[in-house]
Amino acid sequence: MKQILVIDDDLMTLEVLRKILEAEGYQVVTALDGQKGLDAFHQTSIDLVITDLVMPVKDGLRTIMELRKENQLIPIIAISAGGAIAKERYLTAAQYLDNIIAIPKPLKRKEIIETVKKLLRRKNPPDALEI
């Protein structure tokens, strides 16, 4: 079973994403900020990360950069509702980092599920069949 790490300082977002992903058969680990997310990443075998960009302690961009230093291939979805600047600017900045898919909040169930499935398929060997 694939394991997904969801990092967001908003409890409602964490709960909604957990429910959506678990309903699709994924195991979900959650963290309330980037540092806790990195700690969880080190303690568990993670197949994909979904992270908010605007968070206390360690923001999403710093979290993504640290994840990339440790694992260049881990699929990452960046999400944001914005903060001091518009969400589109945060999401655009995240996309400049390699292999990041950016999704604005409010999140749409179908978009999250399709993006997660697409990214997890990319991790398959090149000769694996894509469904």
Secondary structure, 3 states (H helix, E strand, C coil): CCEEEEECCCHHHHHHHHHHHHHCCCEEEEECCHHHHHHHHHHCCCCEEEEECCCCCCCHHHHHHHHHHHCCCCCEEEEECCCCCCHHHHHHHHHCCCCEEEEECCCCHHHHHHHHHHHHHHCCCCCCCCC
